[in-house]
């Protein structure tokens, strides 16, 4: 049975329905296509993952939990609107988030460098806290050795 090795939680802005998780080794010239161009909600390239809000509701940001596992991560799909697993190489292992015009977060999470990772992403749109506010999202990102 796999064990959870490390985790953190942070708030990530969602700007123009998108945010990206980018390894420090990626100079952003090797960006994946937008997920909607692929009829997906996630797209990736080496060191670069883009997540798109495909719900009708516009969200301003996401409460994001990142987890590193030493084997296949425990995951229960109940309670998530959608999930997707992909494989990505993160050369430096230093991950940051970019949210277009909303800015970003540098050095938000660290993985052992130079490895190929299985990355599970799960998304759930949360109800707005008040009638005059926009909803938010909960995002789970799980890393395990590929």
N, CA, C and O atoms as a GROMACS GRO file, in nm:
protein
  584
    1UNK      N    1   0.084  -0.118   0.000
    1UNK     CA    2   0.000   0.000   0.000
    1UNK      C    3   0.089   0.125   0.000
    1UNK      O    4   0.185   0.133   0.076
    2UNK      N    5   0.056   0.219  -0.084
    2UNK     CA    6   0.136   0.341  -0.097
    2UNK      C    7   0.116   0.432   0.023
    2UNK      O    8   0.013   0.428   0.090
    3UNK      N    9   0.218   0.513   0.049
    3UNK     CA   10   0.213   0.606   0.161
    3UNK      C   11   0.224   0.750   0.109
    3UNK      O   12   0.295   0.778   0.012
    4UNK      N   13   0.152   0.839   0.175
    4UNK     CA   14   0.161   0.981   0.147
    4UNK      C   15   0.293   1.032   0.205
    4UNK      O   16   0.318   1.018   0.325
    5UNK      N   17   0.377   1.092   0.119
    5UNK     CA   18   0.510   1.135   0.160
    5UNK      C   19   0.511   1.282   0.201
    5UNK      O   20   0.575   1.320   0.298
    6UNK      N   21   0.439   1.365   0.126
    6UNK     CA   22   0.438   1.509   0.150
    6UNK      C   23   0.310   1.568   0.093
    6UNK      O   24   0.252   1.513  -0.001
    7UNK      N   25   0.268   1.680   0.149
    7UNK     CA   26   0.150   1.749   0.094
    7UNK      C   27   0.153   1.895   0.136
    7UNK      O   28   0.220   1.933   0.233
    8UNK      N   29   0.081   1.977   0.063
    8UNK     CA   30   0.060   2.116   0.099
    8UNK      C   31  -0.071   2.162   0.038
    8UNK      O   32  -0.124   2.099  -0.053
    9UNK      N   33  -0.122   2.271   0.090
    9UNK     CA   34  -0.244   2.331   0.037
    9UNK      C   35  -0.217   2.478   0.009
    9UNK      O   36  -0.148   2.545   0.085
   10UNK      N   37  -0.272   2.526  -0.101
   10UNK     CA   38  -0.256   2.666  -0.137
   10UNK      C   39  -0.372   2.711  -0.223
   10UNK      O   40  -0.447   2.630  -0.277
   11UNK      N   41  -0.386   2.842  -0.234
   11UNK     CA   42  -0.490   2.901  -0.318
   11UNK      C   43  -0.428   2.942  -0.450
   11UNK      O   44  -0.325   3.009  -0.454
   12UNK      N   45  -0.491   2.899  -0.560
   12UNK     CA   46  -0.441   2.931  -0.694
   12UNK      C   47  -0.550   3.008  -0.769
   12UNK      O   48  -0.663   2.962  -0.779
   13UNK      N   49  -0.515   3.125  -0.821
   13UNK     CA   50  -0.609   3.202  -0.902
   13UNK      C   51  -0.641   3.128  -1.031
   13UNK      O   52  -0.555   3.061  -1.087
   14UNK      N   53  -0.764   3.139  -1.076
   14UNK     CA   54  -0.806   3.085  -1.206
   14UNK      C   55  -0.843   3.207  -1.291
   14UNK      O   56  -0.942   3.275  -1.264
   15UNK      N   57  -0.763   3.234  -1.392
   15UNK     CA   58  -0.780   3.353  -1.474
   15UNK      C   59  -0.812   3.312  -1.618
   15UNK      O   60  -0.742   3.229  -1.675
   16UNK      N   61  -0.916   3.370  -1.674
   16UNK     CA   62  -0.962   3.331  -1.807
   16UNK      C   63  -0.986   3.180  -1.812
   16UNK      O   64  -0.959   3.115  -1.913
   17UNK      N   65  -1.039   3.126  -1.700
   17UNK     CA   66  -1.074   2.984  -1.686
   17UNK      C   67  -0.954   2.890  -1.681
   17UNK      O   68  -0.971   2.769  -1.689
   18UNK      N   69  -0.832   2.944  -1.668
   18UNK     CA   70  -0.712   2.861  -1.676
   18UNK      C   71  -0.616   2.887  -1.560
   18UNK      O   72  -0.616   2.994  -1.501
   19UNK      N   73  -0.536   2.786  -1.531
   19UNK     CA   74  -0.413   2.805  -1.456
   19UNK      C   75  -0.315   2.698  -1.502
   19UNK      O   76  -0.355   2.596  -1.557
   20UNK      N   77  -0.187   2.722  -1.478
   20UNK     CA   78  -0.083   2.628  -1.522
   20UNK      C   79   0.010   2.596  -1.405
   20UNK      O   80   0.038   2.681  -1.320
   21UNK      N   81   0.056   2.473  -1.404
   21UNK     CA   82   0.160   2.428  -1.311
   21UNK      C   83   0.285   2.407  -1.395
   21UNK      O   84   0.285   2.329  -1.490
   22UNK      N   85   0.393   2.479  -1.360
   22UNK     CA   86   0.510   2.483  -1.447
   22UNK      C   87   0.636   2.454  -1.367
   22UNK      O   88   0.660   2.513  -1.262
   23UNK      N   89   0.717   2.360  -1.419
   23UNK     CA   90   0.847   2.329  -1.360
   23UNK      C   91   0.944   2.442  -1.394
   23UNK      O   92   0.937   2.500  -1.503
   24UNK      N   93   1.034   2.474  -1.300
   24UNK     CA   94   1.132   2.582  -1.323
   24UNK      C   95   1.218   2.559  -1.447
   24UNK      O   96   1.269   2.655  -1.504
   25UNK      N   97   1.235   2.433  -1.488
   25UNK     CA   98   1.319   2.405  -1.605
   25UNK      C   99   1.250   2.440  -1.736
   25UNK      O  100   1.316   2.449  -1.840
   26UNK      N  101   1.120   2.459  -1.735
   26UNK     CA  102   1.046   2.490  -1.857
   26UNK      C  103   1.048   2.641  -1.878
   26UNK      O  104   1.001   2.717  -1.792
   27UNK      N  105   1.101   2.684  -1.991
   27UNK     CA  106   1.111   2.828  -2.018
   27UNK      C  107   0.984   2.884  -2.082
   27UNK      O  108   0.984   2.997  -2.132
   28UNK      N  109   0.879   2.807  -2.080
   28UNK     CA  110   0.746   2.845  -2.131
   28UNK      C  111   0.739   2.851  -2.283
   28UNK      O  112   0.635   2.889  -2.338
   29UNK      N  113   0.847   2.814  -2.352
   29UNK     CA  114   0.838   2.802  -2.497
   29UNK      C  115   0.781   2.665  -2.534
   29UNK      O  116   0.733   2.646  -2.645
   30UNK      N  117   0.786   2.571  -2.440
   30UNK     CA  118   0.735   2.437  -2.463
   30UNK      C  119   0.601   2.420  -2.391
   30UNK      O  120   0.584   2.328  -2.311
   31UNK      N  121   0.508   2.510  -2.421
   31UNK     CA  122   0.376   2.506  -2.357
   31UNK      C  123   0.283   2.412  -2.433
   31UNK      O  124   0.291   2.404  -2.556
   32UNK      N  125   0.197   2.342  -2.361
   32UNK     CA  126   0.100   2.256  -2.429
   32UNK      C  127  -0.012   2.340  -2.492
   32UNK      O  128  -0.028   2.457  -2.458
   33UNK      N  129  -0.087   2.280  -2.583
   33UNK     CA  130  -0.203   2.354  -2.637
   33UNK      C  131  -0.305   2.374  -2.527
   33UNK      O  132  -0.304   2.304  -2.426
   34UNK      N  133  -0.392   2.470  -2.545
   34UNK     CA  134  -0.501   2.491  -2.449
   34UNK      C  135  -0.587   2.365  -2.445
   34UNK      O  136  -0.613   2.304  -2.548
   35UNK      N  137  -0.632   2.327  -2.326
   35UNK     CA  138  -0.714   2.205  -2.316
   35UNK      C  139  -0.836   2.207  -2.408
   35UNK      O  140  -0.871   2.104  -2.467
   36UNK      N  141  -0.903   2.324  -2.420
   36UNK     CA  142  -1.024   2.327  -2.504
   36UNK      C  143  -0.995   2.297  -2.650
   36UNK      O  144  -1.083   2.250  -2.723
   37UNK      N  145  -0.871   2.323  -2.695
   37UNK     CA  146  -0.834   2.289  -2.833
   37UNK      C  147  -0.830   2.137  -2.853
   37UNK      O  148  -0.841   2.089  -2.966
   38UNK      N  149  -0.815   2.063  -2.744
   38UNK     CA  150  -0.809   1.916  -2.747
   38UNK      C  151  -0.939   1.853  -2.700
   38UNK      O  152  -0.947   1.731  -2.685
   39UNK      N  153  -1.042   1.936  -2.676
   39UNK     CA  154  -1.168   1.890  -2.617
   39UNK      C  155  -1.144   1.818  -2.484
   39UNK      O  156  -1.206   1.716  -2.456
   40UNK      N  157  -1.053   1.873  -2.403
   40UNK     CA  158  -1.017   1.820  -2.272
   40UNK      C  159  -1.027   1.932  -2.169
   40UNK      O  160  -1.058   2.046  -2.204
   41UNK      N  161  -1.003   1.900  -2.045
   41UNK     CA  162  -0.994   2.002  -1.941
   41UNK      C  163  -0.851   2.013  -1.886
   41UNK      O  164  -0.822   2.101  -1.805
   42UNK      N  165  -0.761   1.922  -1.932
   42UNK     CA  166  -0.621   1.922  -1.891
   42UNK      C  167  -0.535   1.896  -2.015
   42UNK      O  168  -0.571   1.814  -2.099
   43UNK      N  169  -0.421   1.965  -2.025
   43UNK     CA  170  -0.324   1.934  -2.129
   43UNK      C  171  -0.184   1.945  -2.067
   43UNK      O  172  -0.166   2.011  -1.965
   44UNK      N  173  -0.086   1.879  -2.131
   44UNK     CA  174   0.047   1.882  -2.072
   44UNK      C  175   0.156   1.874  -2.178
   44UNK      O  176   0.134   1.831  -2.291
   45UNK      N  177   0.274   1.919  -2.137
   45UNK     CA  178   0.399   1.907  -2.210
   45UNK      C  179   0.504   1.883  -2.102
   45UNK      O  180   0.474   1.899  -1.984
   46UNK      N  181   0.627   1.844  -2.139
   46UNK     CA  182   0.728   1.824  -2.034
   46UNK      C  183   0.740   1.948  -1.944
   46UNK      O  184   0.767   2.058  -1.991
   47UNK      N  185   0.720   1.927  -1.814
   47UNK     CA  186   0.732   2.034  -1.717
   47UNK      C  187   0.621   2.136  -1.718
   47UNK      O  188   0.638   2.245  -1.663
   48UNK      N  189   0.507   2.104  -1.778
   48UNK     CA  190   0.402   2.206  -1.795
   48UNK      C  191   0.265   2.137  -1.800
   48UNK      O  192   0.243   2.050  -1.884
   49UNK      N  193   0.175   2.176  -1.711
   49UNK     CA  194   0.039   2.122  -1.708
   49UNK      C  195  -0.058   2.240  -1.704
   49UNK      O  196  -0.043   2.330  -1.622
   50UNK      N  197  -0.157   2.238  -1.792
   50UNK     CA  198  -0.260   2.343  -1.796
   50UNK      C  199  -0.393   2.281  -1.757
   50UNK      O  200  -0.431   2.175  -1.807
   51UNK      N  201  -0.464   2.350  -1.666
   51UNK     CA  202  -0.595   2.306  -1.620
   51UNK      C  203  -0.696   2.413  -1.658
   51UNK      O  204  -0.672   2.532  -1.638
   52UNK      N  205  -0.809   2.368  -1.714
   52UNK     CA  206  -0.912   2.462  -1.758
   52UNK      C  207  -1.044   2.433  -1.689
   52UNK      O  208  -1.086   2.317  -1.680
   53UNK      N  209  -1.109   2.538  -1.641
   53UNK     CA  210  -1.242   2.526  -1.584
   53UNK      C  211  -1.342   2.511  -1.700
   53UNK      O  212  -1.364   2.605  -1.775
   54UNK      N  213  -1.400   2.393  -1.713
   54UNK     CA  214  -1.494   2.369  -1.823
   54UNK      C  215  -1.639   2.379  -1.779
   54UNK      O  216  -1.730   2.355  -1.859
   55UNK      N  217  -1.662   2.414  -1.652
   55UNK     CA  218  -1.799   2.431  -1.603
   55UNK      C  219  -1.859   2.559  -1.659
   55UNK      O  220  -1.788   2.648  -1.705
   56UNK      N  221  -1.991   2.566  -1.654
   56UNK     CA  222  -2.060   2.689  -1.695
   56UNK      C  223  -2.031   2.803  -1.598
   56UNK      O  224  -2.024   2.919  -1.638
   57UNK      N  225  -2.014   2.769  -1.470
   57UNK     CA  226  -1.988   2.870  -1.368
   57UNK      C  227  -1.842   2.916  -1.376
   57UNK      O  228  -1.751   2.835  -1.386
   58UNK      N  229  -1.823   3.046  -1.373
   58UNK     CA  230  -1.688   3.103  -1.371
   58UNK      C  231  -1.640   3.103  -1.226
   58UNK      O  232  -1.711   3.151  -1.137
   59UNK      N  233  -1.521   3.051  -1.201
   59UNK     CA  234  -1.464   3.053  -1.067
   59UNK      C  235  -1.344   3.148  -1.066
   59UNK      O  236  -1.275   3.165  -1.166
   60UNK      N  237  -1.321   3.209  -0.950
   60UNK     CA  238  -1.210   3.302  -0.936
   60UNK      C  239  -1.081   3.234  -0.895
   60UNK      O  240  -0.972   3.285  -0.922
   61UNK      N  241  -1.092   3.119  -0.830
   61UNK     CA  242  -0.972   3.052  -0.784
   61UNK      C  243  -1.004   2.914  -0.730
   61UNK      O  244  -1.119   2.870  -0.726
   62UNK      N  245  -0.897   2.847  -0.689
   62UNK     CA  246  -0.914   2.710  -0.639
   62UNK      C  247  -0.833   2.689  -0.512
   62UNK      O  248  -0.720   2.734  -0.500
   63UNK      N  249  -0.895   2.619  -0.420
   63UNK     CA  250  -0.824   2.566  -0.305
   63UNK      C  251  -0.759   2.438  -0.354
   63UNK      O  252  -0.828   2.340  -0.384
   64UNK      N  253  -0.628   2.438  -0.363
   64UNK     CA  254  -0.554   2.330  -0.428
   64UNK      C  255  -0.472   2.252  -0.326
   64UNK      O  256  -0.398   2.310  -0.246
   65UNK      N  257  -0.485   2.121  -0.330
   65UNK     CA  258  -0.406   2.033  -0.244
   65UNK      C  259  -0.311   1.954  -0.334
   65UNK      O  260  -0.355   1.888  -0.428
   66UNK      N  261  -0.182   1.961  -0.303
   66UNK     CA  262  -0.080   1.884  -0.375
   66UNK      C  263  -0.029   1.775  -0.282
   66UNK      O  264  -0.002   1.799  -0.165
   67UNK      N  265  -0.017   1.654  -0.336
   67UNK     CA  266   0.027   1.539  -0.258
   67UNK      C  267   0.134   1.462  -0.336
   67UNK      O  268   0.122   1.445  -0.457
   68UNK      N  269   0.237   1.416  -0.265
   68UNK     CA  270   0.337   1.326  -0.323
   68UNK      C  271   0.324   1.192  -0.254
   68UNK      O  272   0.322   1.184  -0.131
   69UNK      N  273   0.314   1.086  -0.334
   69UNK     CA  274   0.299   0.949  -0.285
   69UNK      C  275   0.418   0.867  -0.329
   69UNK      O  276   0.482   0.899  -0.429
   70UNK      N  277   0.450   0.761  -0.253
   70UNK     CA  278   0.562   0.674  -0.292
   70UNK      C  279   0.519   0.558  -0.382
   70UNK      O  280   0.601   0.475  -0.420
   71UNK      N  281   0.393   0.553  -0.416
   71UNK     CA  282   0.335   0.453  -0.505
   71UNK      C  283   0.202   0.507  -0.555
   71UNK      O  284   0.172   0.625  -0.536
   72UNK      N  285   0.121   0.423  -0.619
   72UNK     CA  286  -0.009   0.471  -0.668
   72UNK      C  287  -0.092   0.535  -0.556
   72UNK      O  288  -0.116   0.473  -0.453
   73UNK      N  289  -0.134   0.659  -0.578
   73UNK     CA  290  -0.203   0.737  -0.476
   73UNK      C  291  -0.342   0.682  -0.448
   73UNK      O  292  -0.411   0.634  -0.538
   74UNK      N  293  -0.383   0.689  -0.322
   74UNK     CA  294  -0.521   0.657  -0.285
   74UNK      C  295  -0.610   0.766  -0.342
   74UNK      O  296  -0.581   0.885  -0.328
   75UNK      N  297  -0.718   0.725  -0.405
   75UNK     CA  298  -0.810   0.823  -0.464
   75UNK      C  299  -0.949   0.765  -0.470
   75UNK      O  300  -0.969   0.653  -0.517
   76UNK      N  301  -1.046   0.842  -0.422
   76UNK     CA  302  -1.186   0.804  -0.431
   76UNK      C  303  -1.253   0.908  -0.522
   76UNK      O  304  -1.262   1.025  -0.486
   77UNK      N  305  -1.300   0.867  -0.640
   77UNK     CA  306  -1.358   0.963  -0.733
   77UNK      C  307  -1.493   1.022  -0.688
   77UNK      O  308  -1.539   1.121  -0.743
   78UNK      N  309  -1.554   0.961  -0.587
   78UNK     CA  310  -1.682   1.014  -0.537
   78UNK      C  311  -1.658   1.155  -0.483
   78UNK      O  312  -1.562   1.180  -0.410
   79UNK      N  313  -1.743   1.244  -0.518
   79UNK     CA  314  -1.732   1.381  -0.469
   79UNK      C  315  -1.652   1.473  -0.560
   79UNK      O  316  -1.642   1.593  -0.532
   80UNK      N  317  -1.594   1.419  -0.667
   80UNK     CA  318  -1.520   1.502  -0.762
   80UNK      C  319  -1.600   1.510  -0.892
   80UNK      O  320  -1.657   1.411  -0.936
   81UNK      N  321  -1.604   1.627  -0.952
   81UNK     CA  322  -1.675   1.644  -1.079
   81UNK      C  323  -1.604   1.570  -1.192
   81UNK      O  324  -1.668   1.517  -1.282
   82UNK      N  325  -1.471   1.567  -1.186
   82UNK     CA  326  -1.392   1.498  -1.290
   82UNK      C  327  -1.251   1.475  -1.239
   82UNK      O  328  -1.204   1.543  -1.147
   83UNK      N  329  -1.184   1.378  -1.300
   83UNK     CA  330  -1.043   1.353  -1.269
   83UNK      C  331  -0.975   1.302  -1.395
   83UNK      O  332  -1.039   1.251  -1.487
   84UNK      N  333  -0.844   1.316  -1.397
   84UNK     CA  334  -0.765   1.275  -1.514
   84UNK      C  335  -0.623   1.241  -1.466
   84UNK      O  336  -0.569   1.307  -1.377
   85UNK      N  337  -0.564   1.138  -1.525
   85UNK     CA  338  -0.427   1.099  -1.492
   85UNK      C  339  -0.341   1.114  -1.617
   85UNK      O  340  -0.380   1.071  -1.725
   86UNK      N  341  -0.224   1.173  -1.601
   86UNK     CA  342  -0.130   1.188  -1.711
   86UNK      C  343   0.012   1.167  -1.657
   86UNK      O  344   0.033   1.166  -1.536
   87UNK      N  345   0.107   1.151  -1.747
   87UNK     CA  346   0.247   1.138  -1.707
   87UNK      C  347   0.323   1.261  -1.754
   87UNK      O  348   0.309   1.306  -1.868
   88UNK      N  349   0.404   1.316  -1.662
   88UNK     CA  350   0.480   1.438  -1.692
   88UNK      C  351   0.619   1.426  -1.630
   88UNK      O  352   0.634   1.376  -1.519
   89UNK      N  353   0.720   1.474  -1.702
   89UNK     CA  354   0.856   1.482  -1.650
   89UNK      C  355   0.875   1.623  -1.593
   89UNK      O  356   0.845   1.722  -1.659
   90UNK      N  357   0.924   1.630  -1.471
   90UNK     CA  358   0.958   1.758  -1.407
   90UNK      C  359   1.108   1.756  -1.381
   90UNK      O  360   1.154   1.697  -1.283
   91UNK      N  361   1.186   1.822  -1.468
   91UNK     CA  362   1.332   1.817  -1.460
   91UNK      C  363   1.387   1.874  -1.330
   91UNK      O  364   1.470   1.811  -1.265
   92UNK      N  365   1.343   1.993  -1.292
   92UNK     CA  366   1.398   2.054  -1.170
   92UNK      C  367   1.322   2.007  -1.046
   92UNK      O  368   1.378   2.002  -0.936
   93UNK      N  369   1.195   1.972  -1.062
   93UNK     CA  370   1.111   1.936  -0.949
   93UNK      C  371   1.060   2.056  -0.871
   93UNK      O  372   0.988   2.039  -0.773
   94UNK      N  373   1.096   2.175  -0.914
   94UNK     CA  374   1.049   2.298  -0.847
   94UNK      C  375   0.929   2.349  -0.925
   94UNK      O  376   0.942   2.397  -1.038
   95UNK      N  377   0.811   2.338  -0.864
   95UNK     CA  378   0.688   2.370  -0.935
   95UNK      C  379   0.630   2.502  -0.890
   95UNK      O  380   0.630   2.535  -0.771
   96UNK      N  381   0.583   2.578  -0.986
   96UNK     CA  382   0.514   2.703  -0.960
   96UNK      C  383   0.382   2.704  -1.034
   96UNK      O  384   0.354   2.614  -1.114
   97UNK      N  385   0.301   2.804  -1.007
   97UNK     CA  386   0.171   2.817  -1.072
   97UNK      C  387   0.162   2.952  -1.140
   97UNK      O  388   0.207   3.054  -1.087
   98UNK      N  389   0.103   2.952  -1.260
   98UNK     CA  390   0.081   3.073  -1.336
   98UNK      C  391  -0.068   3.086  -1.363
   98UNK      O  392  -0.134   2.991  -1.402
   99UNK      N  393  -0.118   3.207  -1.342
   99UNK     CA  394  -0.261   3.232  -1.363
   99UNK      C  395  -0.283   3.349  -1.456
   99UNK      O  396  -0.366   3.436  -1.428
  100UNK      N  397  -0.210   3.351  -1.566
  100UNK     CA  398  -0.229   3.456  -1.667
  100UNK      C  399  -0.209   3.594  -1.609
  100UNK      O  400  -0.106   3.622  -1.548
  101UNK      N  401  -0.306   3.680  -1.628
  101UNK     CA  402  -0.294   3.818  -1.580
  101UNK      C  403  -0.307   3.829  -1.429
  101UNK      O  404  -0.277   3.934  -1.372
  102UNK      N  405  -0.353   3.722  -1.362
  102UNK     CA  406  -0.367   3.725  -1.216
  102UNK      C  407  -0.235   3.700  -1.145
  102UNK      O  408  -0.229   3.708  -1.022
  103UNK      N  409  -0.129   3.669  -1.220
  103UNK     CA  410   0.002   3.646  -1.158
  103UNK      C  411   0.029   3.500  -1.134
  103UNK      O  412  -0.021   3.414  -1.207
  104UNK      N  413   0.108   3.471  -1.034
  104UNK     CA  414   0.144   3.333  -1.009
  104UNK      C  415   0.208   3.314  -0.874
  104UNK      O  416   0.217   3.406  -0.793
  105UNK      N  417   0.254   3.191  -0.852
  105UNK     CA  418   0.321   3.153  -0.728
  105UNK      C  419   0.447   3.077  -0.768
  105UNK      O  420   0.439   2.970  -0.828
  106UNK      N  421   0.563   3.131  -0.735
  106UNK     CA  422   0.689   3.064  -0.765
  106UNK      C  423   0.724   2.968  -0.652
  106UNK      O  424   0.688   2.990  -0.537
  107UNK      N  425   0.794   2.861  -0.686
  107UNK     CA  426   0.846   2.766  -0.587
  107UNK      C  427   0.737   2.724  -0.488
  107UNK      O  428   0.757   2.728  -0.366
  108UNK      N  429   0.622   2.683  -0.541
  108UNK     CA  430   0.507   2.647  -0.457
  108UNK      C  431   0.516   2.506  -0.402
  108UNK      O  432   0.461   2.476  -0.296
  109UNK      N  433   0.586   2.417  -0.474
  109UNK     CA  434   0.592   2.277  -0.433
  109UNK      C  435   0.717   2.215  -0.494
  109UNK      O  436   0.759   2.251  -0.604
  110UNK      N  437   0.777   2.120  -0.421
  110UNK     CA  438   0.900   2.056  -0.471
  110UNK      C  439   0.884   1.906  -0.476
  110UNK      O  440   0.832   1.842  -0.384
  111UNK      N  441   0.932   1.851  -0.587
  111UNK     CA  442   0.938   1.706  -0.609
  111UNK      C  443   1.084   1.666  -0.627
  111UNK      O  444   1.165   1.752  -0.662
  112UNK      N  445   1.120   1.540  -0.605
  112UNK     CA  446   1.255   1.497  -0.642
  112UNK      C  447   1.276   1.526  -0.792
  112UNK      O  448   1.189   1.493  -0.873
  113UNK      N  449   1.389   1.585  -0.830
  113UNK     CA  450   1.409   1.630  -0.968
  113UNK      C  451   1.434   1.516  -1.066
  113UNK      O  452   1.474   1.405  -1.030
  114UNK      N  453   1.409   1.549  -1.195
  114UNK     CA  454   1.446   1.462  -1.306
  114UNK      C  455   1.368   1.333  -1.318
  114UNK      O  456   1.420   1.235  -1.371
  115UNK      N  457   1.247   1.331  -1.272
  115UNK     CA  458   1.168   1.209  -1.276
  115UNK      C  459   1.042   1.226  -1.360
  115UNK      O  460   0.990   1.336  -1.379
  116UNK      N  461   0.995   1.112  -1.407
  116UNK     CA  462   0.864   1.107  -1.471
  116UNK      C  463   0.763   1.073  -1.362
  116UNK      O  464   0.782   0.979  -1.285
  117UNK      N  465   0.656   1.151  -1.357
  117UNK     CA  466   0.554   1.136  -1.254
  117UNK      C  467   0.418   1.105  -1.315
  117UNK      O  468   0.382   1.156  -1.421
  118UNK      N  469   0.345   1.021  -1.248
  118UNK     CA  470   0.203   1.004  -1.276
  118UNK      C  471   0.134   1.115  -1.197
  118UNK      O  472   0.152   1.127  -1.076
  119UNK      N  473   0.055   1.195  -1.266
  119UNK     CA  474  -0.011   1.310  -1.203
  119UNK      C  475  -0.162   1.293  -1.217
  119UNK      O  476  -0.215   1.292  -1.328
  120UNK      N  477  -0.229   1.280  -1.104
  120UNK     CA  478  -0.376   1.277  -1.106
  120UNK      C  479  -0.425   1.416  -1.069
  120UNK      O  480  -0.382   1.474  -0.968
  121UNK      N  481  -0.514   1.469  -1.151
  121UNK     CA  482  -0.580   1.595  -1.122
  121UNK      C  483  -0.728   1.568  -1.104
  121UNK      O  484  -0.789   1.495  -1.182
  122UNK      N  485  -0.787   1.627  -1.002
  122UNK     CA  486  -0.930   1.615  -0.978
  122UNK      C  487  -0.986   1.754  -0.951
  122UNK      O  488  -0.920   1.837  -0.887
  123UNK      N  489  -1.106   1.780  -1.001
  123UNK     CA  490  -1.168   1.912  -0.992
  123UNK      C  491  -1.310   1.898  -0.938
  123UNK      O  492  -1.383   1.806  -0.973
  124UNK      N  493  -1.345   1.992  -0.852
  124UNK     CA  494  -1.483   2.002  -0.803
  124UNK      C  495  -1.516   2.150  -0.790
  124UNK      O  496  -1.445   2.224  -0.723
  125UNK      N  497  -1.625   2.193  -0.854
  125UNK     CA  498  -1.671   2.331  -0.840
  125UNK      C  499  -1.756   2.340  -0.713
  125UNK      O  500  -1.849   2.262  -0.694
  126UNK      N  501  -1.722   2.436  -0.629
  126UNK     CA  502  -1.790   2.455  -0.501
  126UNK      C  503  -1.896   2.563  -0.514
  126UNK      O  504  -1.880   2.657  -0.591
  127UNK      N  505  -2.002   2.550  -0.439
  127UNK     CA  506  -2.108   2.651  -0.437
  127UNK      C  507  -2.052   2.782  -0.383
  127UNK      O  508  -1.963   2.782  -0.298
  128UNK      N  509  -2.104   2.895  -0.432
  128UNK     CA  510  -2.055   3.023  -0.382
  128UNK      C  511  -2.091   3.038  -0.234
  128UNK      O  512  -2.196   2.990  -0.190
  129UNK      N  513  -2.005   3.104  -0.156
  129UNK     CA  514  -2.031   3.122  -0.014
  129UNK      C  515  -2.150   3.213   0.016
  129UNK      O  516  -2.211   3.204   0.122
  130UNK      N  517  -2.183   3.300  -0.078
  130UNK     CA  518  -2.297   3.391  -0.062
  130UNK      C  519  -2.359   3.413  -0.200
  130UNK      O  520  -2.291   3.397  -0.302
  131UNK      N  521  -2.486   3.449  -0.206
  131UNK     CA  522  -2.553   3.464  -0.336
  131UNK      C  523  -2.489   3.566  -0.430
  131UNK      O  524  -2.500   3.553  -0.552
  132UNK      N  525  -2.423   3.666  -0.376
  132UNK     CA  526  -2.363   3.770  -0.461
  132UNK      C  527  -2.215   3.744  -0.490
  132UNK      O  528  -2.146   3.832  -0.540
  133UNK      N  529  -2.165   3.624  -0.459
  133UNK     CA  530  -2.026   3.590  -0.483
  133UNK      C  531  -2.013   3.480  -0.587
  133UNK      O  532  -2.108   3.404  -0.612
  134UNK      N  533  -1.895   3.471  -0.649
  134UNK     CA  534  -1.869   3.366  -0.747
  134UNK      C  535  -1.826   3.237  -0.677
  134UNK      O  536  -1.772   3.241  -0.566
  135UNK      N  537  -1.851   3.124  -0.740
  135UNK     CA  538  -1.806   2.998  -0.682
  135UNK      C  539  -1.654   2.986  -0.688
  135UNK      O  540  -1.587   3.061  -0.759
  136UNK      N  541  -1.601   2.891  -0.614
  136UNK     CA  542  -1.460   2.857  -0.620
  136UNK      C  543  -1.451   2.711  -0.662
  136UNK      O  544  -1.552   2.645  -0.685
  137UNK      N  545  -1.329   2.662  -0.670
  137UNK     CA  546  -1.308   2.521  -0.705
  137UNK      C  547  -1.219   2.459  -0.599
  137UNK      O  548  -1.142   2.527  -0.531
  138UNK      N  549  -1.231   2.328  -0.586
  138UNK     CA  550  -1.135   2.248  -0.511
  138UNK      C  551  -1.060   2.165  -0.614
  138UNK      O  552  -1.121   2.102  -0.701
  139UNK      N  553  -0.927   2.164  -0.603
  139UNK     CA  554  -0.844   2.089  -0.697
  139UNK      C  555  -0.749   2.001  -0.617
  139UNK      O  556  -0.687   2.046  -0.520
  140UNK      N  557  -0.739   1.876  -0.658
  140UNK     CA  558  -0.646   1.781  -0.598
  140UNK      C  559  -0.544   1.743  -0.704
  140UNK      O  560  -0.580   1.705  -0.815
  141UNK      N  561  -0.415   1.754  -0.669
  141UNK     CA  562  -0.308   1.715  -0.760
  141UNK      C  563  -0.222   1.612  -0.685
  141UNK      O  564  -0.159   1.645  -0.584
  142UNK      N  565  -0.221   1.490  -0.734
  142UNK     CA  566  -0.147   1.382  -0.671
  142UNK      C  567  -0.033   1.336  -0.761
  142UNK      O  568  -0.053   1.307  -0.879
  143UNK      N  569   0.088   1.330  -0.704
  143UNK     CA  570   0.205   1.285  -0.777
  143UNK      C  571   0.246   1.148  -0.722
  143UNK      O  572   0.252   1.128  -0.601
  144UNK      N  573   0.275   1.055  -0.813
  144UNK     CA  574   0.333   0.926  -0.774
  144UNK      C  575   0.432   0.887  -0.884
  144UNK      O  576   0.415   0.926  -1.000
  145UNK      N  577   0.535   0.810  -0.849
  145UNK     CA  578   0.633   0.770  -0.951
  145UNK      C  579   0.566   0.698  -1.067
  145UNK      O  580   0.481   0.611  -1.046
  146UNK      N  581   0.603   0.734  -1.190
  146UNK     CA  582   0.544   0.671  -1.308
  146UNK      C  583   0.615   0.540  -1.338
  146UNK      O  584   0.580   0.471  -1.434
   0.00000   0.00000   0.00000
